[in-house]
Amino acid sequence: MAEGGFFDRLANLWTGFWSLWIGKQETKSPEVVYEAAINERVKQYGSLKKAVSNIIYLRNKISKELEAKRAEVKEIAAQIPVAVDEGEDDVALHLIEAKNTLEGEIEALEADLERTKGEAEEAKSSMQQFQSEIEKLKREKEQMLAKKENAEARIKIQDTLSGMSMDADIQALDNVREHIGKLQAEADTGAELGESGLDAKLKKIKQKAGSAAARQQLEALKAARSQSAQASSKNI
């Protein structure tokens, strides 16, 4: 008794340590937790399968024993009239008592067989349920681990984006835009000053004066040629 109590306490202690370890792994390693849960159910399924096989064995054993006793009752029932006809009352009485005893045993075996059949069906149903639960956990494991990977990838992207500073790039672009704007303004200012400055005005005046002088010379040349033409015509 003391030895059994020691091993029971040892098993409980191990179960406690195991539960504590699993609790710590829940958030760190979900895959480990799922594998542990699946393995535990597989282990329970194996124990249940062994129990079911024992129940089925017992059912088959009772069924065979019942068939044998029924055959024995049938055989005795056939012997009783023969013993009576032969006047063997003591033999007939013994056979009748044996038959009654067997019939009582058959009744008890039939009850045991019905109960064992029910237990076997219930155990098989539990096995199917355990098997379904194991498959469900395997599917859930794949789905939840996929969700975990997806969430971790999204968090990584968010962390990357939040860690990226756009201020430096924006400031650099603003500086470039400002510099180009100043160059454009400087060019525009030079053009405007060139058009309205004194040198530009003097240049325009010189151009106009030169054009006027050239026109005067052209007019004088045309007048001289006209006079020459008229004089030639009078001499003729």
TORKE-161405 format. One line per field, with one value per residue: residue number from 1; z, y, x of N, C-alpha, C, O in turn; residue in three letters. Coordinates in steps of 0.2 Angstrom, whole numbers, plus 5000, padded with zeros to 4 digits. Atoms other than C-alpha are relative to their C-alpha. Layout:
BEGIN
num <- [NUM  ...]
nzz <- [Z  ...]
nyy <- [Y  ...]
nxx <- [X  ...]
cazz <- [Z  ...]
cayy <- [Y  ...]
caxx <- [X  ...]
czz <- [Z  ...]
cyy <- [Y  ...]
cxx <- [X  ...]
ozz <- [Z  ...]
oyy <- [Y  ...]
oxx <- [X  ...]
residu <- [ALA  ...]
END
This chain:
BEGIN
num <- [1  2  3  4  5  6  7  8  9  10  11  12  13  14  15  16  17  18  19  20  21  22  23  24  25  26  27  28  29  30  31  32  33  34  35  36  37  38  39  40  41  42  43  44  45  46  47  48  49  50  51  52  53  54  55  56  57  58  59  60  61  62  63  64  65  66  67  68  69  70  71  72  73  74  75  76  77  78  79  80  81  82  83  84  85  86  87  88  89  90  91  92  93  94  95  96  97  98  99  100  101  102  103  104  105  106  107  108  109  110  111  112  113  114  115  116  117  118  119  120  121  122  123  124  125  126  127  128  129  130  131  132  133  134  135  136  137  138  139  140  141  142  143  144  145  146  147  148  149  150  151  152  153  154  155  156  157  158  159  160  161  162  163  164  165  166  167  168  169  170  171  172  173  174  175  176  177  178  179  180  181  182  183  184  185  186  187  188  189  190  191  192  193  194  195  196  197  198  199  200  201  202  203  204  205  206  207  208  209  210  211  212  213  214  215  216  217  218  219  220  221  222  223  224  225  226  227  228  229  230  231  232  233  234  235  236]
nzz <- [5000  4999  5007  5005  4999  5003  5007  5002  4999  5005  5006  5000  5000  5007  5004  4998  5003  5007  5001  4999  5006  5006  4999  5002  5007  5004  5005  5003  5005  5001  5004  4995  4996  5004  5001  4993  5000  5005  4998  4994  5002  5004  4994  4997  5005  5000  4994  5002  5005  4997  4996  5005  5002  4994  4999  5006  4999  4995  5004  5004  4996  4997  5005  5001  4994  5001  5005  4998  4995  5004  5003  4994  4998  5005  4999  4994  5001  5003  4996  4995  5002  5000  4994  4997  5003  4998  4993  4996  4998  4998  5005  5003  4995  5001  5007  5000  4996  5004  5005  4997  4998  5006  5002  4996  5002  5006  4999  4998  5006  5005  4997  5001  5007  5002  4997  5003  5006  4999  4998  5006  5005  4997  5001  5007  5002  4997  5004  5006  4998  4999  5007  5003  4997  5002  5007  5000  4997  5005  5005  4997  4999  5006  5001  4995  5002  5006  4998  4996  5005  5004  4995  4999  5006  5000  4995  5002  5005  4996  4997  5005  5002  4994  4999  5006  5000  5006  4999  5003  5008  5001  4999  5006  5006  4999  5002  5007  5003  4999  5003  5007  5000  4999  5006  5004  4999  5002  5007  5002  4998  5005  5006  4999  5000  5007  5004  4997  4998  5004  5006  5005  5003  5005  5006  5004  5003  5005  5005  5003  5003  5005  5005  5002  5004  5006  5004  5003  5005  5005  5003  5004  5006  5005  5003  5004  5006  5003  5003  5006  5006  5003  5004  5006  5004  5003  5005  5006]
nyy <- [4994  4994  4999  4998  4993  4996  4999  4995  4993  4998  4999  4993  4995  4999  4997  4993  4997  5000  4995  4994  4999  4998  4994  4996  5001  4998  4994  5000  5005  5003  5007  5005  5002  5004  5007  5003  5001  5005  5006  5002  5003  5006  5004  5002  5004  5007  5003  5002  5006  5006  5002  5003  5007  5005  5000  5004  5007  5003  5001  5006  5006  5001  5002  5007  5004  5000  5005  5006  5002  5002  5007  5005  5001  5003  5007  5003  5000  5006  5006  5001  5005  5007  5002  5001  5007  5006  5001  4998  4994  4996  4997  4995  4994  4996  4996  4994  4995  4997  4996  4994  4996  4997  4995  4995  4997  4997  4994  4995  4999  4995  4993  4998  4999  4994  4994  4999  4997  4992  4997  5000  4995  4993  4999  4999  4993  4995  5000  4996  4993  4998  5000  4993  4994  4999  4997  4993  4996  5000  4995  4994  4998  4998  4993  4995  4998  4996  4993  4997  4998  4995  4995  4998  4997  4993  4996  4998  4994  4994  4997  4997  4994  4995  4998  4996  4992  4997  4993  4998  5000  4994  4994  4999  4998  4993  4996  5000  4996  4993  4998  4999  4994  4994  4999  4998  4992  4996  5000  4996  4994  4998  4998  4993  4994  4999  4997  4993  4996  4994  5002  5003  4995  4997  5005  4999  4993  5000  5004  4996  4994  5003  5002  4993  4997  5004  4999  4993  5001  5003  4995  4995  5003  5001  4993  4998  5004  4997  4994  5002  5003  4994  4996  5004  5000  4994  4999  5003]
nxx <- [5004  4996  4997  5005  5001  4994  5000  5005  4997  4995  5004  5004  4994  4998  5005  5000  4995  5002  5005  4997  4996  5004  5002  4995  4999  5006  4999  4993  5000  5007  5000  4998  5007  5005  4997  5001  5007  5002  4997  5003  5006  4998  4998  5006  5003  4997  5003  5007  5000  4999  5006  5006  4998  5002  5007  5002  4998  5005  5006  4999  4999  5007  5004  4998  5002  5007  5001  4998  5005  5006  4999  5000  5007  5003  4998  5003  5008  5002  4999  5005  5006  4997  4999  5007  5003  4996  5001  4994  5002  4994  4997  5005  5000  4993  5000  5005  4996  4995  5003  5002  4994  4998  5004  4999  4994  5001  5004  4995  4996  5004  5000  4993  4998  5004  4996  4994  5001  5001  4994  4996  5002  4998  4992  4998  5002  4995  4994  5001  5000  4993  4997  5003  4997  4993  5000  5002  4994  4995  5002  5000  4993  4997  5003  4997  4993  5000  5002  4994  4995  5003  5000  4993  4997  5003  4997  4993  5001  5002  4994  4995  5003  5000  4993  4997  5001  5000  4998  4994  5001  5004  4996  4996  5004  5002  4994  4999  5005  4998  4994  5002  5004  4996  4997  5005  5001  4994  5000  5006  4998  4995  5003  5004  4995  4997  5005  5002  4994  4997  4996  5005  5004  4995  4999  5006  5000  4995  5003  5005  4996  4996  5005  5003  4995  5000  5005  4998  4996  5003  5005  4996  4998  5006  5002  4995  5001  5006  4998  4996  5004  5004  4996  4999  5006  5001  4994  5002]
cazz <- [5000  5005  4988  4978  4987  4983  4965  4964  4972  4960  4946  4952  4955  4937  4930  4940  4933  4915  4917  4923  4908  4896  4904  4901  4883  4878  4871  4867  4857  4852  4841  4856  4866  4851  4849  4868  4867  4852  4859  4875  4866  4855  4872  4879  4862  4864  4882  4876  4862  4873  4885  4870  4864  4882  4882  4864  4870  4885  4874  4863  4877  4885  4869  4866  4884  4881  4866  4874  4889  4877  4868  4885  4890  4874  4876  4894  4889  4877  4890  4903  4894  4891  4909  4914  4902  4908  4926  4931  4942  4951  4935  4928  4944  4942  4924  4928  4942  4930  4917  4929  4935  4917  4913  4927  4922  4904  4910  4919  4904  4893  4905  4905  4886  4884  4896  4888  4871  4877  4885  4869  4858  4870  4870  4851  4850  4862  4852  4836  4846  4852  4834  4828  4841  4837  4818  4823  4834  4820  4808  4821  4824  4806  4805  4821  4816  4799  4808  4820  4805  4796  4812  4815  4797  4798  4815  4807  4793  4805  4815  4800  4794  4811  4812  4795  4796  4781  4788  4781  4763  4764  4770  4756  4743  4750  4749  4731  4727  4735  4727  4709  4713  4718  4702  4692  4700  4698  4679  4678  4687  4675  4660  4667  4671  4654  4646  4657  4660  4653  4642  4634  4631  4623  4612  4606  4603  4593  4583  4579  4575  4564  4555  4553  4546  4533  4528  4525  4515  4505  4502  4496  4484  4477  4475  4467  4454  4451  4447  4436  4426  4424  4417  4405  4398  4395  4385  4373]
cayy <- [5000  5012  5008  5011  5028  5033  5030  5039  5054  5053  5052  5067  5077  5073  5078  5094  5098  5094  5105  5119  5117  5117  5132  5141  5135  5141  5158  5154  5138  5135  5120  5111  5113  5107  5092  5088  5089  5078  5065  5065  5061  5048  5040  5040  5033  5018  5015  5015  5004  4991  4992  4990  4975  4967  4971  4963  4948  4946  4948  4934  4923  4925  4922  4905  4900  4904  4893  4879  4879  4880  4865  4856  4860  4854  4838  4835  4839  4825  4813  4816  4807  4792  4791  4792  4778  4767  4770  4778  4791  4796  4799  4808  4819  4823  4828  4839  4848  4850  4857  4869  4875  4877  4887  4898  4901  4904  4917  4926  4924  4932  4947  4948  4947  4961  4972  4968  4972  4989  4992  4987  4998  5013  5010  5009  5026  5034  5028  5036  5052  5052  5048  5063  5074  5070  5074  5090  5095  5091  5102  5116  5115  5118  5133  5141  5140  5147  5162  5164  5165  5177  5188  5188  5193  5208  5213  5213  5224  5236  5237  5240  5253  5262  5261  5270  5289  5298  5315  5315  5311  5324  5337  5333  5334  5351  5357  5352  5360  5376  5376  5374  5387  5399  5396  5398  5415  5420  5416  5425  5440  5441  5441  5455  5466  5463  5469  5485  5490  5506  5496  5487  5503  5511  5496  5498  5517  5514  5500  5512  5527  5516  5510  5529  5534  5520  5524  5543  5537  5526  5540  5552  5539  5536  5555  5557  5543  5551  5568  5560  5551  5567  5576  5563  5563  5582  5582  5570]
caxx <- [5000  5014  5023  5007  5005  5023  5021  5004  5012  5026  5014  5004  5021  5026  5009  5010  5027  5021  5006  5017  5029  5015  5008  5024  5025  5007  5012  5031  5028  5010  5015  5023  5006  4996  5008  5007  4988  4987  4999  4990  4974  4983  4989  4971  4965  4977  4971  4953  4957  4964  4949  4937  4947  4945  4927  4925  4935  4923  4908  4914  4919  4901  4893  4903  4900  4881  4881  4889  4877  4862  4869  4871  4853  4847  4856  4850  4832  4833  4840  4827  4812  4824  4828  4810  4805  4819  4813  4829  4821  4837  4845  4830  4830  4849  4846  4831  4842  4856  4845  4837  4854  4860  4845  4848  4866  4860  4848  4863  4874  4861  4860  4879  4880  4867  4877  4893  4887  4881  4897  4906  4896  4898  4917  4918  4908  4920  4934  4927  4924  4942  4948  4937  4944  4962  4959  4950  4965  4977  4967  4965  4984  4988  4975  4981  4999  4995  4986  5001  5013  5001  5000  5018  5022  5009  5017  5034  5028  5020  5036  5047  5035  5034  5053  5056  5058  5052  5057  5074  5069  5055  5067  5079  5066  5060  5078  5079  5063  5068  5085  5077  5064  5077  5087  5071  5068  5086  5084  5067  5075  5089  5078  5067  5082  5089  5073  5070  5089  5098  5109  5094  5085  5101  5103  5085  5087  5103  5094  5080  5092  5102  5086  5080  5097  5097  5080  5085  5099  5088  5075  5089  5096  5079  5076  5093  5090  5073  5080  5093  5080  5070  5085  5089  5072  5072  5089  5081]
czz <- [5000  4993  4995  5001  4998  4993  4998  5002  4995  4994  5000  5000  4992  4996  5002  4996  4992  4999  5000  4994  4994  5001  4997  4992  4996  4995  4997  4994  5000  4997  5005  5004  4996  5000  5007  5001  4996  5002  5006  4998  4996  5006  5003  4995  5001  5006  4999  4996  5003  5005  4996  4998  5006  5000  4994  5002  5005  4997  4996  5004  5003  4995  4998  5006  5000  4995  5002  5006  4997  4997  5005  5002  4995  5000  5006  4999  4996  5004  5005  4998  5000  5007  5004  4997  5002  5008  5004  5003  5003  4995  4997  5005  5000  4994  5001  5004  4996  4995  5003  5002  4994  4997  5004  4998  4993  5000  5002  4995  4995  5002  4999  4993  4998  5002  4997  4993  5000  5001  4994  4995  5002  4999  4993  4998  5003  4996  4993  5002  5001  4993  4997  5003  4999  4993  5001  5003  4995  4995  5003  5001  4994  4998  5005  4999  4994  5002  5004  4995  4997  5005  5001  4994  5000  5006  4998  4995  5003  5003  4996  4997  5005  5001  4994  5001  4993  5000  4996  4992  4998  5000  4994  4994  5000  4998  4993  4997  5001  4996  4992  5000  5000  4993  4994  5001  4998  4992  4998  5001  4995  4993  5001  5000  4994  4996  5002  5002  4995  4994  4994  4996  4995  4994  4995  4996  4994  4994  4996  4996  4994  4994  4996  4995  4993  4996  4996  4994  4994  4996  4996  4994  4995  4997  4995  4993  4996  4996  4994  4994  4997  4995  4994  4995  4997  4995  4994  4997]
cyy <- [5006  5001  5003  5008  5004  5001  5004  5007  5002  5002  5007  5006  5001  5003  5008  5004  5001  5005  5007  5002  5002  5007  5006  5000  5003  5005  4999  4995  4996  4993  4995  4998  4996  4992  4996  4998  4994  4993  4997  4996  4993  4994  4997  4995  4993  4997  4998  4995  4993  4998  4998  4993  4995  4999  4995  4993  4997  4999  4993  4994  4998  4997  4992  4996  4999  4994  4993  4997  4999  4993  4994  4999  4996  4992  4996  4999  4994  4993  4999  4995  4993  4997  4998  4994  4994  4999  5002  5007  5004  5003  5006  5007  5004  5004  5006  5006  5003  5005  5006  5005  5003  5006  5006  5004  5003  5007  5006  5002  5005  5007  5003  5002  5006  5006  5001  5003  5007  5003  5001  5005  5007  5001  5002  5008  5005  5000  5004  5007  5002  5000  5007  5006  5001  5003  5007  5004  5001  5006  5007  5002  5004  5007  5005  5002  5004  5008  5003  5003  5007  5007  5003  5004  5007  5004  5003  5006  5006  5003  5003  5006  5006  5002  5004  5007  5003  5008  5002  5001  5006  5006  5001  5002  5007  5004  5001  5004  5007  5002  5002  5006  5006  5002  5002  5008  5004  5001  5005  5008  5003  5002  5006  5006  5001  5004  5007  5004  5005  4997  4997  5006  5004  4996  5001  5007  5000  4996  5005  5006  4997  4998  5007  5003  4996  5001  5007  4999  4997  5005  5005  4997  4999  5007  5002  4996  5003  5006  4998  4997  5005  5004  4997  5000  5007  5001  4996  5004]
cxx <- [5004  5004  4995  4999  5005  4999  4994  5002  5005  4997  4997  5005  5002  4994  5000  5006  4999  4995  5003  5004  4996  4997  5005  5001  4994  5001  5007  5000  4993  5000  5002  4994  4996  5003  4999  4993  4998  5003  4997  4993  5001  5001  4993  4996  5002  4997  4993  4999  5001  4994  4995  5002  4999  4993  4997  5002  4995  4994  5000  5001  4993  4996  5002  4998  4992  4998  5001  4995  4993  5000  4999  4993  4996  5001  4997  4993  4998  5001  4995  4994  5003  5001  4994  4997  5004  4999  5006  4998  5005  5004  4996  5000  5006  5000  4996  5004  5005  4998  4997  5006  5003  4996  5001  5007  4999  4997  5005  5005  4997  5000  5007  5002  4997  5004  5006  5000  4999  5006  5005  4998  5001  5007  5002  4997  5005  5006  5000  5000  5007  5004  4998  5003  5007  5001  4998  5006  5006  4998  5000  5008  5003  4997  5003  5007  5001  4998  5005  5005  4998  5001  5007  5003  4997  5003  5007  5000  4999  5006  5005  4997  5001  5007  5003  4998  5000  5002  5006  4999  4995  5004  5005  4997  4998  5006  5001  4995  5001  5006  4998  4996  5004  5004  4995  4999  5005  5000  4995  5002  5005  4997  4996  5004  5003  4995  4999  5007  5002  5003  4995  4997  5005  5001  4994  5000  5005  4997  4995  5003  5003  4995  4998  5005  5000  4994  5000  5004  4997  4995  5004  5003  4995  4998  5006  4999  4994  5001  5005  4996  4996  5005  5002  4995  4999  5006  4998  4995]
ozz <- [4996  4991  4991  4997  4995  4991  4993  4997  4993  4990  4995  4997  4990  4991  4997  4994  4989  4994  4997  4992  4990  4996  4995  4989  4989  4990  4991  4989  5002  4999  5004  5006  4999  5000  5006  5003  4998  5002  5007  5001  4997  5005  5004  4997  5000  5006  5001  4996  5002  5005  4998  4998  5005  5002  4995  5000  5005  4999  4997  5003  5004  4996  4997  5005  5002  4997  5001  5005  4999  4997  5004  5004  4997  4999  5006  5001  4997  5002  5007  5002  5001  5008  5007  5001  5003  5011  5010  5001  5003  4996  4995  5002  5000  4994  4998  5003  4997  4994  5000  5001  4994  4995  5001  4998  4991  4997  5000  4994  4992  4998  4997  4992  4994  4999  4995  4991  4996  4999  4993  4992  4999  4998  4992  4994  5000  4996  4992  4998  4999  4993  4993  5000  4998  4992  4997  5001  4995  4993  5000  5001  4994  4996  5002  5000  4994  5000  5003  4996  4996  5003  5001  4995  4998  5004  4999  4995  5001  5003  4997  4997  5004  5004  4995  5002  4989  4995  4993  4989  4993  4996  4992  4990  4995  4995  4990  4992  4996  4994  4989  4995  4997  4991  4990  4996  4996  4990  4993  4997  4993  4990  4996  4997  4992  4991  4998  5004  4990  4988  4988  4990  4990  4988  4989  4991  4989  4988  4990  4991  4989  4988  4990  4990  4988  4990  4991  4989  4988  4990  4990  4989  4989  4991  4990  4988  4990  4990  4989  4988  4991  4990  4989  4989  4991  4990  4989  4992]
oyy <- [5011  5007  5007  5012  5010  5007  5008  5011  5008  5006  5011  5011  5007  5008  5012  5010  5006  5009  5012  5008  5006  5010  5011  5005  5003  5005  5002  4996  4991  4988  4989  4993  4991  4988  4990  4992  4990  4988  4991  4991  4988  4988  4991  4991  4988  4991  4992  4990  4988  4992  4993  4989  4989  4994  4991  4988  4991  4994  4989  4989  4992  4992  4988  4991  4994  4991  4989  4992  4994  4990  4989  4993  4992  4988  4991  4995  4991  4988  4993  4991  4988  4991  4993  4989  4989  4994  5001  5012  5010  5009  5011  5012  5010  5010  5011  5011  5009  5010  5012  5011  5009  5011  5012  5010  5008  5011  5012  5007  5009  5012  5009  5007  5010  5011  5007  5007  5011  5009  5005  5009  5012  5007  5006  5011  5010  5005  5008  5011  5008  5005  5010  5011  5006  5007  5011  5010  5006  5010  5012  5008  5009  5012  5011  5008  5009  5012  5009  5008  5011  5012  5009  5009  5012  5010  5008  5010  5011  5009  5008  5011  5012  5007  5007  5009  5002  5011  5008  5005  5009  5011  5007  5006  5011  5009  5006  5008  5011  5008  5007  5009  5011  5007  5007  5011  5010  5007  5009  5012  5009  5007  5010  5011  5007  5007  5011  5009  5006  5000  4998  5005  5006  4999  5001  5007  5002  4998  5004  5008  5001  5000  5007  5005  4999  5002  5008  5002  4998  5005  5007  5000  5000  5007  5005  4999  5003  5007  5002  4999  5005  5006  5000  5001  5007  5004  4998  5001]
oxx <- [5003  5004  4997  4999  5004  5001  4995  5001  5005  4999  4997  5004  5003  4996  4998  5005  5000  4996  5001  5004  4997  4996  5003  5003  4995  4999  5008  5002  4992  4996  4999  4992  4993  4999  4997  4991  4994  5000  4996  4991  4997  4999  4992  4993  4999  4996  4991  4995  4998  4993  4991  4997  4997  4991  4993  4998  4993  4990  4995  4998  4991  4992  4997  4995  4989  4993  4997  4993  4989  4995  4996  4991  4992  4996  4994  4990  4993  4998  4994  4993  4999  4999  4993  4994  5001  5002  5006  5000  5005  5006  4999  5000  5006  5002  4997  5003  5006  5000  4998  5006  5005  4998  5000  5007  5002  4998  5005  5007  5000  5001  5008  5005  5000  5005  5008  5004  5001  5007  5009  5003  5003  5009  5006  5001  5006  5010  5004  5002  5009  5008  5002  5005  5010  5005  5001  5007  5009  5003  5003  5009  5006  5000  5004  5009  5005  5001  5006  5007  5001  5003  5008  5007  5000  5005  5009  5004  5002  5007  5008  5001  5002  5009  5009  4992  5005  5002  5006  5002  4997  5003  5005  4999  4998  5005  5003  4997  5000  5005  5000  4996  5002  5005  4997  4998  5004  5001  4996  5001  5004  4999  4996  5003  5004  4997  4997  5006  4999  5002  4996  4995  5002  5001  4995  4998  5003  4999  4995  5001  5003  4996  4997  5004  5001  4995  4999  5003  4998  4995  5002  5003  4996  4997  5004  5000  4994  4999  5004  4998  4995  5002  5002  4996  4997  5004  5000  4992]
residu <- [MET  ALA  GLU  GLY  GLY  PHE  PHE  ASP  ARG  LEU  ALA  ASN  LEU  TRP  THR  GLY  PHE  TRP  SER  LEU  TRP  ILE  GLY  LYS  GLN  GLU  THR  LYS  SER  PRO  GLU  VAL  VAL  TYR  GLU  ALA  ALA  ILE  ASN  GLU  ARG  VAL  LYS  GLN  TYR  GLY  SER  LEU  LYS  LYS  ALA  VAL  SER  ASN  ILE  ILE  TYR  LEU  ARG  ASN  LYS  ILE  SER  LYS  GLU  LEU  GLU  ALA  LYS  ARG  ALA  GLU  VAL  LYS  GLU  ILE  ALA  ALA  GLN  ILE  PRO  VAL  ALA  VAL  ASP  GLU  GLY  GLU  ASP  ASP  VAL  ALA  LEU  HIS  LEU  ILE  GLU  ALA  LYS  ASN  THR  LEU  GLU  GLY  GLU  ILE  GLU  ALA  LEU  GLU  ALA  ASP  LEU  GLU  ARG  THR  LYS  GLY  GLU  ALA  GLU  GLU  ALA  LYS  SER  SER  MET  GLN  GLN  PHE  GLN  SER  GLU  ILE  GLU  LYS  LEU  LYS  ARG  GLU  LYS  GLU  GLN  MET  LEU  ALA  LYS  LYS  GLU  ASN  ALA  GLU  ALA  ARG  ILE  LYS  ILE  GLN  ASP  THR  LEU  SER  GLY  MET  SER  MET  ASP  ALA  ASP  ILE  GLN  ALA  LEU  ASP  ASN  VAL  ARG  GLU  HIS  ILE  GLY  LYS  LEU  GLN  ALA  GLU  ALA  ASP  THR  GLY  ALA  GLU  LEU  GLY  GLU  SER  GLY  LEU  ASP  ALA  LYS  LEU  LYS  LYS  ILE  LYS  GLN  LYS  ALA  GLY  SER  ALA  ALA  ALA  ARG  GLN  GLN  LEU  GLU  ALA  LEU  LYS  ALA  ALA  ARG  SER  GLN  SER  ALA  GLN  ALA  SER  SER  LYS  ASN  ILE]
END
